[in-house]
């Protein structure tokens, strides 16, 4: 008998019960697997047989076996149930894309990345998704990615310990430069080494910041410890202090200021003083549809 020649009003649950029975070959175990009482499962299988007009199950005292019609129906049932699950997943994905939420962390020094534009582009594509954006030091962002309190983050080159479990896509790389006031004696220099800053007062990022760590290591290699006069998490405040001639700072070239800011940038000789920006996520984390959409949008916008 060709089963698909008939019209049926069979229910999805009946197909699930039949598949469970085929795989367990026992009514009680199949009922437990389907989370239904055994008499109810038996009635539904019997109802399906009456509707189709063919026996689906050979019932013996020792075991339960499918008839030929039952075997063929189970094959189709598996495909149908697979499609039903896929349809349900698609619907859930669409619902999350219409209403989802993404937690996004941003380094205090994102370099040339225009974070506002990055977020605005995604918002235009998915206006129903809520974006929760927070800035922090990159070491904190890496910790929060590992702890699953962030979906994605734009962060700088953290150390090996902080990188564990993370997948990092390089977004941009640029040299760090010395930022001094326009009237500072070093403003006329074209190039300078970190060792020439031994006697300078520094405006630096807060402890733990990637750039501060790079500067401290370079200074230690030159035999001195920077004289820290100011600590900030904001580059604008740092540049304002530098413009007043109160300190020097080492910043990403894209954030060191522009003409008319009262500051001048000088190239540093040390090749190790490089600022890298990454788009990061936890390697083994399954992103939500909303977070995946933001990742794809960000990668396209950033070209990574």
N, C-alpha and C positions, 0 to 999 in steps of 0.2 A: 504493500500500500504506500502511495506517495502522500506523505502527510500534508505537504503544502498545497494540495489541491483543494483543501477545505478551508472554510472560514471558521475561526475559533474566537471564543471570548475568554480564553485562558488568561489567567492573571500572572503577573511577574512573580508573585510569591509562590505560586504553584510550580513554576519552573525552577525556582531556587530550591524548593523542597525536593523536587525530582533529582536535581543535580546532587544535592547532599545525600540522598538515598543511594544514588548510583555510586558515589565515592565511598560511602560508609558501609553499604551493603547490609544495613541493619536499621530497622525503624527507630529504635530507641536512641542509638547513637546519632542518626540523622536528625532526629527531633532536637536533641541536645545541641548539636552544631547549629541548627537553624533557629535556636532559642524559641522553640514552640513546644507545646505538649504533644506527646506521641500520638494520642487519639486524634488530635486536630490535624497533624501531618498526614496520618493515614486517611482521614476523611477527604483531605484536599487531593491526595493522589488518586483516590477512588473517584472523586468528582471529575478529575481530569480524564480518567479512563472512560467514564460514562459519556462525557462530552465528545471525546474523540471516537468513541465506539470501538476501541481496540484496547486489549490489555497491555499495560506498560511494564508490569512487574510480575514475575513468577514468584509466588509466595510458597515457600516450603518450610518445614519445621526447622531446618538447619540454617538456611541463609536466604537472603533476598537477592534475586538476579533479575536483570532487565530482559524483556523480550526484545525481538528485533526492532519493533516499533519504538519501544522505550529507549533503546540505544541510539536510534536515529534522532529521536526527539531531544535526547540529552546533548547530542552534538550541536544541534541547532540552538538549544537553550543556552549553552555556554557562550555561543557567539552573540545571542540576543542580550544576555546579561552583561557581557563585556561592553556592548554598545550602550546599554543603559547606564553603566558606571561611567563610561567616557562622556556621555551626555550630561550626567550629573556633575562631573568634574568640570566640564566646559562651562556649565551654568554657574558653578561656584566661582570659577576663575573670572567670569564676566562680572559677577556681582562684586567681587573684590576689586576689580579694576574700576568699577563705578563708585565704590564706597571705601576702598581700602585705606591703609595708613602705612607710611614709611618713616622710619627713624633714621636720620642722616646726620652724621657727625662731620664737622669741618675744622681743619687745623686753623690756628690763629695766623698761620703764614701760608695761605694757599697759592702763593706765587702769582703767576699770570692768570690763573683760573678765575673767571668772573662767576662767582658763586650765585649771585642774584640772577644772572642770565641763565645759568644752568637750571636753577629751580623754576624760573619763569617759563622756559621752554617746555619743561615737563608739565607744568600746571596747565599750559594751553592745550597739551595733548590729552591730559587726564584731569579735568577740573574737579572731579569728584573725590580724588584721592587726597587725603590729608598728609601734608609733609610736616614732620616735626624735626626742625633743624637746630642743632646745638653746636657751638664752637668750644674747643678745648685743646689742651696740649696733645700732641700726637701720641705720646705714651699713654695718656688716658683714653684716647680714642681706640687705640689698639687693645687695651684692657677691656673696654666696653664691647668691642666686637667679639672678643673671645668669650665674654660673659653673656653674650646674646642680648644685650640691652640696646644694641644698635644693629640695624640691617646693613648699612653701608657707611663708609667714611672716606673723606678726602684727607689724607694724612701724609706726613713727611717720612723720611727714611729713618725709621726707628731701628733699634738694635736687634740683634739676633734673638734674644730672649723675648722681646716684645713681638717679633714677627711670627713666632710659632703659631701654628694653626691658621695663619692668615694667607689669603691669596691677594697679592698686590699687583696691580697693573700700573706701569709707569705712565704718568700723564704728561709730565714736563720735567725738564732739568735745566737749571741755570746756575751761573756763577754767583757766589756771594760777593758783595762789594763793600768797601769801607764808605760810610756815610759821615760827612763832616760838615760843619757850618761853613757858609760861604767865605767867612773871614778867617777861618782856621788856617794856620801855617801849612798844613798838609793839603789844603784845597788845590794848590797849584801842581801837586804831584800827579803824574800820569799812572804811576804804578807804585805799589808799596808792599813791603813784607810785614807779616804779623809781628816780627821781632822789633820793628820800628815803632810799635805802639806800646812798648813797655811802660812808658811814663804817662800814658793817656788815661783819662777817666772814661769808663764805659757805661753806656746805657745798654742793658741786656734784657733778654726775655727771662721769664720766671724760671726757677730751678726745674730741671727735667725737660725743658724745651730742646728740640733737636738742634737748632742753630746755636743755642748757648753751649750745648755739649761739644759741638764741632769747634767753636771758638776756643773753649777752655782746653781742648786737646791740642789744638794748634799752638796756643800760647805755651802750654806745658812743654811741647816739643821745642819751642824757642827759648825755654828756660825761665819763664816767668808766669805769674798768675795775674789775670786781668784785675784792674782796680775797679770794682763794681760800685758805681755811684747811684745808678737808677735801675730799677727792675720794673718791667711792664709786660703786659700780655698783648698790648695794642701797638702796632707799628706807627700809627699816626701820632700817638703821644711820644713815642721814641724819637720820631723825626722832629717834633716840635722842640724837644729838649736839645737835640743836636743843632737845630737851626739857631738856637740861642747861644751856642758856643759852650754849653755846659758839659758836653760829653761827646764821644764818638760812638758810632754803632756799626755793627756788621749785619747787613740785611740782604735779602734776595734782591737782585738788580731790578726786578719788576716792582718792588715795593719800597725802593730807596728814595723815592721822591722824583718830582719833575721840575722843569724850569720854573722859577718863580717861587719855589717852596722854601728858599733860604738855605738849601743844602746842596752839597756837591758830592758826587760819587767818585771814588778812586779805585782802580782795579787792584785786586790782591794777587800777589805772586803765587800763593799756595794753591796748587791744583786740587787739594783735598777739600777745600772750602766750596763745596757744590751743594746746591739746594735741589732736592728731588721731591716731587709730589706724586702720590699714588692714589688710585681708587682702590679701596680695600674692602674685603668681606671675609667672614670666617669660611675657611675652605670646605668644611664638611656640613655647612648649614644649608638646608633646603629653603630657599627664599620664597616668600609669598608671591602670588601673581603681581601684586602692586609693587613689591620690591624688585622683582625681576624686570618689570616694565621700567622702573626708574633706572636700574642698572643699564638696560639696553639703550634708553634715551641718553643717559650720561655718556656711555661709550661712543655713541654716534656723534654727540655734540663735541666731545673732547677728542675724537679721532683715535681711540685706543681699542 
